[in-house]
Amino acid sequence: MARTIGIGNQDFETIRREGYFYIDKTDLIRQWWESGDGVTLLTRPRRFGRTLNMSMLEKFFSVNYKDRGDLFRELKIWENEKYRKLQGTYPVIFLSFAGKS
């Protein structure tokens, strides 16, 4: 089944809800969580998916998305029961400077 590529779409929920083409990067959640780092710096070139990854992290951890496990079904992170229980359990503040110009 061919999927539409949502060029410029930086919202994880929209990409999943609309069924846009998405390369599963949810294992980043597991890797980051298990690293035990106190601080994480995400450096990538422009247009490399930083805002989309941050949106994914927000939707995964935020209590505002507690009952939204549907966003992660069929993705790598959802294979592990430990992370299914972790989804939607933290208050999250999400700021983005990726304004539309």
N, C-alpha and C positions, 0 to 999 in steps of 0.2 A: 504494500500500500504506500503510495507516494504521499509525503507530507510536505506542507508548506514550510518554508524557512522564514521565520519571523525576524527579518533583518532589522536590527536596531531595537528589538524588544528586550528590555532588561528586567522584566518582572516574571519571576519564576511561576507564580500562580497563573498568570495569563498564558504563558507558554504551555503549561500542563493542561489547563482547562480547555484551551482552543486546539490542543493536539498538534501544535507546531513541532517541527523537527527539533529534537533535543539530544545532545550527547550526554549520557548519564555521568555526572561528576559528583554524585552524592557520596561516593566513597571518600571524598575529601572530608566529609563530616566525621567519619570514623577515624581517619588518619589524624585529623586535628584533635579530636577528643582524646585519643589515646596517647598523643604526644606529650601531654602534660605541660605544655609550654605556658608560661605566665603571660606572655605577649606574643602576638602573631602579626607579622608585617607581610601584607600581600602586595608584592611588586610585580607588575606585568606591564607590557607595552599597551599603548592605547588600543581600544577595540579588542581586548583580549579576554573579556568576560568577568572583570572584577565585580562590577555592579550586579551582574546576574548571579554570580556566586554568593555575594553578600545577601541578595534577595533570597536565594535558596536557603542560606543559613538562618535568615530571619524567619522564613516560613517553617523551617524545621523546629527551631527552639522556642519561638514566641508562644506565650500563653494565649495570645489572640488567635492562634491557629491550632489550638488544642485538639479540636475535633476534625482536623483537616488531614488526616492520614491518607486520604484519597490522593493527595498531591504527590505522595511518595510511593504508592503501590506500583509494583512492577519495576521499581528502581533498586539498585544495589543495596542501599541503606536499609530498605524495608525487609531484606532477607534475614536480618538478625533481630531476634525478639528484644534484646537489650536496648536497641535503638528505637524500636517501635514504642517501647515504654517511655523513652526519653523525649520523644517528640511532643512539643507543646507544653513543656514544663518550666520554662524560664521567662522572666520579663526581659524584653529585648528593646533596645533603643537603636533604631536604624537611621543613619543620616547618609545622604548621598549628595555629592557635589556634581553629579553627572546630569546637569540641567539640559533641557532641550533648547537648542539655540537655532 
